[in-house]
Amino acid sequence: MGFQFDVAFFAYEIGIGIKYIPIVLLLSIVPLIVGLLFGTGIAIVRLFKVRVLAKVFTVIVVFLRGVPLLLQLTILYLTVTLSFDSLAQTVGLKITSKDISYTLVAVVGLSINATVYLSEVVRTALQSVNSGQYEAAYSVGMTSGQMLKRIVIPQAMPVAIPLIGSNFIGLIKGSSIASLISVVELINGTLFEANGNYKFLEAYLASAIIYWALCIIVERIVASLEIRVGVYGKGGVV
């Protein structure tokens, strides 16, 4: 008897996968927020060529962008599992590596990766603003902080929003890599249900549909934000 796609089990796996959406969002939204906060700081430091720090951040960004996320997460995982116990004993902590959630390790690893890429997104967006805008702001006595807040960032947002959205979608899809360090996320959760009957195609397709749906929602939100901030791309100032 040939292969028969089990529609009922596929629908069941959709329901199982939906339960893991909070994990997917945790592994994508937190790194997005952390990446934007630290990435913006790195971008500003590099943009204004802050002595020493700019060069250090440039080296870090270039290095991490050249290392696959899989390797970054694996190295972080091994560092925590192999080195944390001795470090905790040295500083007098009463916890061990076994007490650390693998989900937390995944969030930290994804946040580091997001910071690197989002720093480049923000830097690109800031550089898209005409240099004359910077000079005009300084000429009327604005500080660097005032210039960024009132002139540069609003005009950089139309460039940054779509790029940030693309990175967020990348984080949603990249969250699946957390399964490699024993985090039970969407794909692992659906595959666990398929282990008993070997209906892995249904499980994988269910996961794919959920990832697709999440990405479509993000794309719609980003498109809406692009329209709202579009006025700043025409030279608007707040």
Backbone bond lengths (Angstrom), bond angles and torsions (degrees), N, CA, C in turn:
res aa  C-N    CA-C-N  psi(-1)  N-CA   C-N-CA  omega(-1)  CA-C   N-CA-C  phi
1 M - - - 1.467 - - 1.527 109.30 -
2 G 1.338 117.16 132.08 1.456 120.79 -176.59 1.517 113.23 -76.93
3 F 1.310 113.84 178.25 1.462 120.63 -179.06 1.529 110.51 -67.20
4 Q 1.342 115.85 136.94 1.455 121.92 175.53 1.522 109.22 -128.93
5 F 1.317 114.45 123.60 1.459 119.77 179.60 1.529 109.12 -71.37
6 D 1.324 116.12 125.38 1.464 122.21 -177.78 1.533 109.39 -89.98
7 V 1.336 114.83 97.54 1.470 120.08 -177.69 1.523 110.99 -64.16
8 A 1.318 116.32 -39.34 1.470 120.49 -178.38 1.532 110.81 -63.74
9 F 1.333 115.75 -43.48 1.467 118.74 179.68 1.526 110.61 -69.35
10 F 1.341 116.27 -35.35 1.464 120.60 176.20 1.524 110.50 -59.45
11 A 1.339 116.59 -46.00 1.466 121.22 178.13 1.531 110.51 -63.09
12 Y 1.324 115.89 -38.34 1.468 120.91 177.78 1.526 110.62 -62.96
13 E 1.341 116.05 -42.24 1.460 121.10 179.90 1.538 111.35 -66.90
14 I 1.330 117.00 -32.48 1.470 119.81 174.39 1.515 109.76 -59.39
15 G 1.328 115.44 -44.61 1.470 120.29 178.47 1.517 112.20 -62.91
16 I 1.335 116.42 -40.56 1.471 120.44 177.64 1.527 110.02 -64.81
17 G 1.326 115.97 -44.57 1.457 120.06 -177.91 1.516 112.62 -62.68
18 I 1.318 117.19 -36.53 1.466 121.04 179.81 1.529 110.70 -59.49
19 K 1.329 116.42 -33.21 1.473 119.89 179.35 1.524 112.31 -65.09
20 Y 1.339 117.02 -20.34 1.461 120.81 -178.32 1.535 112.45 -97.22
21 I 1.326 117.33 2.95 1.462 120.08 177.72 1.529 111.84 -59.04
22 P 1.351 119.82 -41.18 1.476 118.91 177.00 1.528 113.17 -56.09
23 I 1.344 117.81 -36.41 1.465 120.40 178.12 1.523 110.16 -66.94
24 V 1.343 116.09 -42.56 1.468 120.22 178.31 1.531 110.02 -60.54
25 L 1.323 116.86 -43.72 1.464 120.69 -179.62 1.530 111.46 -66.97
26 L 1.329 116.48 -38.39 1.465 120.00 176.57 1.516 111.05 -61.01
27 L 1.340 116.06 -41.95 1.460 121.29 -177.52 1.527 113.14 -78.79
28 S 1.316 117.34 -3.60 1.466 120.03 179.70 1.530 112.94 -120.71
29 I 1.332 117.49 -42.55 1.466 119.94 -177.58 1.524 111.26 -71.01
30 V 1.333 117.18 -44.77 1.478 119.33 -179.77 1.532 110.98 -61.80
31 P 1.339 119.56 -49.08 1.470 118.89 175.85 1.525 112.81 -60.23
32 L 1.339 117.94 -33.55 1.467 120.44 177.43 1.520 110.73 -62.79
33 I 1.339 117.01 -47.49 1.465 121.23 -178.91 1.522 110.52 -65.10
34 V 1.340 115.87 -47.89 1.473 119.95 179.67 1.531 109.89 -62.53
35 G 1.316 116.05 -43.13 1.464 120.32 -179.93 1.506 112.67 -62.43
36 L 1.337 117.16 -38.97 1.469 120.31 178.55 1.522 111.63 -67.50
37 L 1.327 116.09 -42.23 1.467 119.89 -178.60 1.533 111.07 -64.58
38 F 1.319 116.26 -55.18 1.465 119.90 -177.82 1.533 111.05 -74.18
39 G 1.329 116.65 -35.59 1.459 120.03 179.18 1.512 112.42 -63.68
40 T 1.331 116.50 -38.96 1.466 120.26 177.55 1.521 110.74 -64.34
41 G 1.333 115.66 -41.68 1.468 119.10 177.44 1.519 112.12 -61.42
42 I 1.325 115.82 -44.69 1.469 120.21 178.38 1.525 110.83 -63.08
43 A 1.333 116.23 -41.67 1.465 120.64 -179.23 1.530 111.20 -62.64
44 I 1.335 116.60 -42.06 1.465 120.55 -179.54 1.526 110.83 -67.09
45 V 1.333 115.54 -41.24 1.470 119.50 178.21 1.527 110.37 -60.80
46 R 1.325 116.83 -42.88 1.472 120.38 179.92 1.527 111.71 -72.26
47 L 1.325 116.58 -35.39 1.458 120.37 -179.22 1.524 111.47 -64.60
48 F 1.332 115.29 -43.06 1.460 119.73 -178.77 1.525 112.59 -91.57
49 K 1.347 115.48 6.02 1.471 121.57 175.24 1.528 112.49 52.17
50 V 1.332 115.16 51.26 1.460 120.42 177.27 1.526 108.99 -62.38
51 R 1.318 115.27 129.36 1.458 120.76 -173.37 1.531 111.89 -56.09
52 V 1.297 117.65 137.41 1.466 127.90 179.49 1.528 111.95 68.81
53 L 1.335 117.68 -56.73 1.455 120.87 -176.71 1.527 112.02 -58.55
54 A 1.321 117.02 -41.22 1.465 120.79 -178.75 1.520 110.92 -59.84
55 K 1.326 116.65 -42.49 1.462 120.34 179.95 1.530 111.60 -68.73
56 V 1.336 115.28 -40.07 1.469 119.54 179.25 1.519 110.35 -62.64
57 F 1.323 116.52 -47.02 1.468 120.71 -179.70 1.530 111.41 -64.79
58 T 1.309 116.74 -36.79 1.461 120.46 178.71 1.521 110.79 -61.73
59 V 1.322 116.64 -44.75 1.473 121.19 178.86 1.531 110.23 -62.63
60 I 1.334 116.73 -44.26 1.466 120.81 -178.96 1.523 110.92 -63.00
61 V 1.334 115.99 -45.38 1.466 120.61 -178.63 1.529 110.99 -63.41
62 V 1.320 115.98 -46.97 1.468 119.93 -179.32 1.525 110.56 -62.41
63 F 1.328 117.01 -41.74 1.473 120.35 -179.33 1.526 111.42 -64.74
64 L 1.348 116.64 -51.38 1.460 119.92 -175.42 1.524 112.30 -68.25
65 R 1.324 117.27 -29.47 1.465 119.19 176.98 1.528 111.36 -69.16
66 G 1.327 115.80 -21.61 1.460 120.15 179.81 1.519 114.03 -92.15
67 V 1.340 116.42 -1.79 1.470 120.91 -179.87 1.529 108.76 -109.86
68 P 1.331 118.75 124.41 1.466 121.26 -179.82 1.528 112.20 -56.69
69 L 1.322 116.04 146.51 1.466 121.45 179.26 1.520 111.28 -56.79
70 L 1.330 116.53 -37.70 1.463 120.67 178.33 1.516 111.23 -55.85
71 L 1.335 116.65 -45.85 1.468 120.53 -179.81 1.526 111.07 -68.79
72 Q 1.325 117.23 -40.85 1.463 120.35 179.02 1.526 110.97 -58.55
73 L 1.342 115.21 -46.72 1.462 119.47 -178.14 1.529 111.47 -68.37
74 T 1.319 116.67 -38.11 1.463 120.39 179.49 1.526 111.35 -66.74
75 I 1.330 116.71 -43.20 1.470 120.89 179.13 1.524 110.29 -63.29
76 L 1.348 116.60 -43.11 1.469 120.09 178.73 1.520 110.40 -62.80
77 Y 1.319 116.62 -43.26 1.470 121.89 179.74 1.530 111.06 -61.13
78 L 1.331 116.36 -46.70 1.471 120.06 -179.81 1.522 111.43 -67.47
79 T 1.328 116.43 -36.21 1.467 120.19 178.37 1.524 110.46 -62.45
80 V 1.329 115.91 -43.50 1.465 120.02 -179.88 1.522 110.89 -67.19
81 T 1.324 116.79 -47.04 1.465 119.84 -175.34 1.528 112.99 -71.77
82 L 1.327 117.11 -30.55 1.468 119.76 -175.84 1.523 113.64 -95.26
83 S 1.327 117.05 -28.19 1.464 119.83 -172.09 1.524 114.33 -111.15
84 F 1.320 117.46 -18.43 1.461 119.12 -172.89 1.523 112.91 -64.46
85 D 1.323 117.07 -40.55 1.465 120.32 -175.96 1.521 111.94 -59.68
86 S 1.331 117.02 -46.92 1.465 120.25 -179.57 1.531 110.84 -66.69
87 L 1.346 116.62 -37.45 1.453 120.24 178.48 1.519 110.78 -66.63
88 A 1.342 117.11 -42.81 1.455 121.35 179.43 1.528 111.21 -63.41
89 Q 1.327 116.16 -37.90 1.460 120.20 178.90 1.520 110.72 -67.80
90 T 1.319 116.73 -36.90 1.462 121.28 -179.73 1.527 111.58 -64.21
91 V 1.342 116.26 -42.82 1.471 120.17 -176.95 1.527 112.83 -92.45
92 G 1.333 116.43 1.80 1.463 119.81 174.82 1.512 115.69 84.07
93 L 1.329 118.49 20.27 1.463 120.84 177.93 1.527 110.00 -78.89
94 K 1.320 116.16 143.79 1.454 120.49 -178.15 1.526 112.12 -99.56
95 I 1.305 117.23 28.18 1.464 121.17 176.91 1.521 109.30 -121.91
96 T 1.310 115.20 158.80 1.459 120.66 179.23 1.530 109.23 -121.40
97 S 1.314 115.66 175.61 1.463 120.29 179.88 1.526 111.41 -62.21
98 K 1.355 116.74 -26.40 1.459 120.49 179.51 1.526 112.17 -68.75
99 D 1.336 116.16 -19.36 1.462 120.21 -179.87 1.526 112.52 -85.12
100 I 1.319 116.48 -8.38 1.467 120.93 -178.19 1.523 109.78 -90.57
101 S 1.315 115.00 128.24 1.459 120.61 -179.90 1.527 110.40 -68.90
102 Y 1.329 116.52 133.55 1.461 120.40 176.06 1.529 110.81 -65.25
103 T 1.333 115.74 -28.04 1.470 119.42 176.05 1.519 110.28 -63.26
104 L 1.333 116.34 -40.04 1.461 120.63 178.00 1.520 110.66 -63.17
105 V 1.331 116.56 -41.89 1.469 120.84 177.73 1.525 110.16 -60.64
106 A 1.325 115.94 -42.63 1.467 120.45 179.33 1.526 110.90 -64.17
107 V 1.323 117.11 -42.45 1.469 121.12 179.40 1.521 110.34 -61.96
108 V 1.328 116.91 -43.73 1.469 120.73 179.18 1.524 110.31 -63.35
109 G 1.331 116.85 -45.81 1.461 120.37 -179.76 1.517 112.45 -62.04
110 L 1.329 116.76 -44.53 1.459 120.98 178.82 1.526 111.06 -67.62
111 S 1.331 116.92 -33.40 1.465 120.85 178.62 1.523 111.34 -66.92
112 I 1.324 116.98 -39.90 1.465 121.06 177.12 1.519 109.93 -62.31
113 N 1.327 115.55 -46.53 1.460 120.19 179.50 1.524 111.39 -63.01
114 A 1.340 116.60 -42.12 1.467 120.84 179.21 1.523 111.45 -64.63
115 T 1.329 116.87 -38.59 1.458 121.02 179.66 1.519 111.29 -59.31
116 V 1.324 115.50 -43.58 1.465 120.73 -179.21 1.526 110.99 -61.47
117 Y 1.320 116.22 -50.82 1.465 119.82 -176.18 1.528 112.62 -72.31
118 L 1.325 116.86 -38.20 1.457 119.18 179.96 1.527 111.79 -71.61
119 S 1.320 117.28 -26.50 1.467 119.32 175.35 1.517 110.43 -63.71
120 E 1.338 116.00 -37.34 1.459 120.42 176.97 1.523 111.39 -70.77
121 V 1.332 116.45 -35.87 1.468 120.81 176.95 1.520 110.29 -62.21
122 V 1.329 115.87 -49.10 1.468 120.51 -178.37 1.523 110.81 -65.56
123 R 1.328 116.35 -41.14 1.466 119.52 179.92 1.525 110.70 -63.22
124 T 1.325 116.83 -42.24 1.463 120.96 177.58 1.524 110.89 -61.44
125 A 1.331 116.12 -43.00 1.461 120.62 -179.77 1.524 111.48 -64.46
126 L 1.334 116.51 -42.67 1.467 120.14 179.90 1.525 111.09 -66.05
127 Q 1.326 116.16 -37.56 1.462 119.80 -179.74 1.531 112.05 -72.33
128 S 1.332 116.66 -16.89 1.464 119.69 179.68 1.531 112.26 -72.61
129 V 1.327 116.21 -17.83 1.463 120.55 178.60 1.522 108.70 -76.04
130 N 1.298 116.71 131.68 1.465 122.30 -178.04 1.525 111.22 -55.23
131 S 1.317 116.18 134.50 1.466 120.51 -178.11 1.521 112.27 -59.84
132 G 1.329 116.87 -24.36 1.457 120.11 177.35 1.519 112.46 -62.46
133 Q 1.344 116.25 -28.03 1.460 120.40 178.31 1.534 110.46 -65.98
134 Y 1.327 115.21 -38.40 1.471 119.98 177.82 1.526 109.67 -64.23
135 E 1.321 115.74 -48.24 1.457 120.77 -177.86 1.525 111.68 -63.33
136 A 1.330 116.35 -39.82 1.466 119.99 179.23 1.525 110.89 -64.29
137 A 1.338 116.48 -39.27 1.466 120.33 -179.99 1.519 111.07 -64.79
138 Y 1.333 115.96 -44.07 1.462 119.25 179.13 1.533 110.85 -66.11
139 S 1.329 116.61 -34.24 1.469 120.23 -176.75 1.515 112.73 -66.98
140 V 1.350 117.17 -24.86 1.468 119.63 178.88 1.527 111.40 -98.07
141 G 1.331 116.38 10.58 1.454 121.16 172.90 1.514 116.39 89.92
142 M 1.318 118.08 14.11 1.467 120.54 178.45 1.521 110.50 -73.48
143 T 1.325 114.91 146.08 1.462 119.49 171.97 1.531 108.18 -80.52
144 S 1.331 116.08 170.25 1.465 119.63 179.03 1.527 111.11 -61.34
145 G 1.331 115.88 -39.07 1.456 120.42 178.88 1.524 112.23 -63.97
146 Q 1.318 116.34 -44.69 1.465 120.21 178.54 1.522 111.20 -64.44
147 M 1.315 115.83 -40.10 1.458 120.46 -179.76 1.532 110.46 -62.45
148 L 1.340 116.60 -45.04 1.458 120.29 -180.00 1.527 111.12 -63.69
149 K 1.327 115.79 -45.52 1.462 120.66 -175.59 1.516 113.06 -68.57
150 R 1.336 117.68 -42.94 1.460 121.00 -170.40 1.528 114.18 -95.89
151 I 1.316 117.19 -23.94 1.467 119.06 -173.79 1.521 113.06 -122.45
152 V 1.321 116.86 -55.13 1.463 120.31 -170.22 1.531 112.29 -72.57
153 I 1.326 117.43 -54.39 1.466 120.37 -176.25 1.527 112.67 -59.91
154 P 1.364 119.02 -45.48 1.480 117.56 177.67 1.525 113.17 -57.65
155 Q 1.330 117.32 -38.99 1.463 119.92 -179.44 1.525 112.37 -77.93
156 A 1.325 116.19 -21.00 1.465 119.97 178.65 1.530 112.07 -83.41
157 M 1.316 116.98 -19.23 1.469 120.52 -175.23 1.530 114.09 -60.18
158 P 1.353 120.04 -41.45 1.467 118.56 178.87 1.526 113.06 -60.38
159 V 1.319 116.83 -27.84 1.467 120.54 176.81 1.525 109.99 -80.92
160 A 1.326 116.67 -39.01 1.464 121.07 -173.98 1.523 113.19 -74.51
161 I 1.339 117.78 -39.06 1.462 121.10 -172.47 1.529 113.17 -55.53
162 P 1.353 119.74 -52.00 1.474 118.61 179.95 1.520 113.42 -63.21
163 L 1.341 116.50 -34.80 1.463 120.27 179.34 1.523 111.08 -70.16
164 I 1.334 116.37 -39.15 1.460 120.30 176.36 1.519 109.96 -64.73
165 G 1.336 116.13 -40.59 1.457 120.23 177.44 1.520 111.88 -60.55
166 S 1.326 116.43 -42.43 1.470 120.40 178.40 1.522 111.10 -63.24
167 N 1.324 116.20 -39.74 1.462 119.87 177.88 1.525 111.49 -67.88
168 F 1.333 116.79 -35.95 1.465 119.97 177.64 1.520 110.81 -64.30
169 I 1.330 116.59 -42.65 1.458 120.72 176.52 1.536 110.00 -61.89
170 G 1.335 115.73 -40.26 1.461 119.75 176.31 1.517 112.19 -61.27
171 L 1.344 116.71 -36.86 1.460 120.74 178.30 1.523 111.39 -68.76
172 I 1.331 116.24 -39.17 1.467 119.63 178.20 1.528 109.75 -60.04
173 K 1.316 116.13 -47.98 1.464 119.67 179.89 1.530 111.10 -71.39
174 G 1.336 116.62 -36.33 1.458 120.46 -179.31 1.513 113.63 -71.01
175 S 1.349 117.26 -16.66 1.465 120.05 179.71 1.528 111.50 -61.39
176 S 1.334 116.22 -22.83 1.466 119.67 -179.39 1.524 112.23 -64.65
177 I 1.327 116.37 -21.17 1.464 119.54 -178.46 1.524 111.22 -69.64
178 A 1.334 116.60 -15.73 1.467 120.35 178.70 1.526 111.27 -63.97
179 S 1.333 116.67 -19.70 1.469 120.03 179.13 1.525 111.30 -61.84
180 L 1.333 117.19 -23.74 1.462 121.08 -177.55 1.525 112.55 -70.64
181 I 1.339 116.90 -17.10 1.472 119.56 177.21 1.532 109.76 -114.14
182 S 1.323 114.53 32.82 1.472 122.30 172.14 1.518 114.70 71.88
183 V 1.326 117.96 20.78 1.461 120.47 173.49 1.526 107.95 -83.98
184 V 1.325 117.29 126.92 1.466 120.94 179.07 1.522 108.19 -84.28
185 E 1.323 115.66 94.83 1.468 120.59 178.65 1.524 109.25 -107.41
186 L 1.323 116.44 -159.86 1.460 121.34 -172.53 1.528 113.71 -56.55
187 I 1.327 117.28 -52.14 1.467 120.06 -176.33 1.530 110.92 -66.27
188 N 1.330 116.82 -46.07 1.462 119.87 178.57 1.523 111.68 -60.56
189 G 1.335 115.66 -39.00 1.460 119.89 -178.87 1.512 112.88 -64.07
190 T 1.327 116.69 -42.14 1.465 119.34 179.56 1.532 111.59 -74.46
191 L 1.319 117.16 -36.11 1.467 119.70 179.57 1.527 111.69 -66.86
192 F 1.322 116.20 -32.66 1.470 119.96 178.25 1.522 110.64 -58.72
193 E 1.340 115.76 -39.57 1.462 119.98 179.34 1.528 111.72 -69.40
194 A 1.337 116.41 -26.76 1.476 120.44 -176.75 1.527 112.62 -86.88
195 N 1.318 117.87 -8.96 1.464 119.97 -176.94 1.525 112.83 -62.96
196 G 1.327 116.29 -29.51 1.460 119.06 -175.98 1.516 113.87 -78.51
197 N 1.327 117.53 -27.43 1.469 119.37 -176.78 1.532 113.33 -122.29
198 Y 1.327 116.30 2.01 1.472 122.70 177.00 1.541 113.50 61.67
199 K 1.309 116.07 26.53 1.474 119.56 178.00 1.527 109.27 -93.36
200 F 1.344 113.77 65.05 1.455 120.15 -174.03 1.532 112.51 -73.91
201 L 1.319 118.02 -29.98 1.456 120.19 179.21 1.522 110.57 -61.01
202 E 1.323 116.60 -44.95 1.455 120.85 178.36 1.533 110.94 -60.98
203 A 1.329 115.60 -39.32 1.464 120.60 -179.58 1.523 111.22 -66.14
204 Y 1.324 115.83 -46.42 1.463 119.86 -179.86 1.528 111.05 -64.95
205 L 1.314 117.17 -41.14 1.467 120.14 179.63 1.530 111.37 -66.12
206 A 1.315 116.89 -37.22 1.469 120.64 177.23 1.530 110.28 -62.57
207 S 1.332 116.00 -43.67 1.468 120.09 177.61 1.525 110.66 -62.59
208 A 1.337 115.93 -42.02 1.463 120.51 -179.15 1.528 111.15 -61.82
209 I 1.325 116.81 -42.23 1.467 121.13 -179.77 1.527 110.53 -62.56
210 I 1.320 116.85 -41.45 1.473 120.11 -178.48 1.521 110.78 -68.85
211 Y 1.337 117.18 -43.73 1.467 119.88 176.29 1.530 110.35 -59.78
212 W 1.319 116.30 -43.31 1.465 121.56 -180.00 1.530 110.26 -60.53
213 A 1.326 116.74 -45.43 1.463 121.31 -179.11 1.535 111.12 -61.97
214 L 1.327 116.19 -43.18 1.466 120.05 179.26 1.527 110.90 -62.98
215 C 1.324 116.34 -41.67 1.471 120.23 -179.43 1.528 111.32 -67.20
216 I 1.333 116.91 -37.25 1.462 120.42 177.35 1.530 110.36 -63.06
217 I 1.326 116.74 -42.28 1.466 120.81 178.82 1.522 110.16 -61.05
218 V 1.334 116.39 -45.30 1.467 120.41 179.14 1.522 110.75 -61.74
219 E 1.327 117.16 -42.73 1.462 120.94 179.86 1.530 111.04 -60.42
220 R 1.327 117.25 -40.31 1.462 120.78 179.06 1.525 111.25 -66.05
221 I 1.330 116.06 -41.67 1.469 120.48 178.76 1.529 110.34 -63.63
222 V 1.318 116.08 -44.32 1.468 120.94 179.75 1.526 110.88 -62.93
223 A 1.333 116.61 -41.72 1.469 120.48 178.69 1.517 110.81 -61.26
224 S 1.341 116.16 -39.45 1.464 120.39 177.98 1.526 111.19 -65.56
225 L 1.332 116.16 -41.70 1.468 120.41 178.90 1.525 111.46 -65.83
226 E 1.325 116.64 -36.87 1.465 120.30 178.27 1.522 111.20 -59.82
227 I 1.327 116.52 -40.61 1.466 120.67 179.13 1.526 110.47 -65.89
228 R 1.335 116.16 -41.00 1.461 120.47 -176.45 1.520 112.92 -68.69
229 V 1.329 116.62 -35.85 1.469 119.20 -178.44 1.531 111.84 -94.43
230 G 1.325 117.16 0.13 1.461 120.63 -176.60 1.500 113.80 -59.38
231 V 1.340 117.15 -29.84 1.472 120.20 -178.55 1.513 111.24 -61.52
232 Y 1.341 118.30 -32.21 1.467 120.93 -179.31 1.513 111.81 -69.36
233 G 1.325 116.15 -26.59 1.465 119.09 178.44 1.509 112.24 -68.53
234 K 1.352 115.77 -12.94 1.463 120.44 179.08 1.522 111.54 -98.11
235 G 1.334 115.02 12.18 1.462 118.61 175.28 1.499 113.65 100.79
236 G 1.350 116.97 13.27 1.457 118.82 179.30 1.512 111.51 -68.47
237 V 1.334 116.21 150.25 1.461 121.70 -178.34 1.511 107.62 -132.48
238 V 1.341 116.66 143.06 1.455 120.52 177.28 1.509 110.15 -109.83
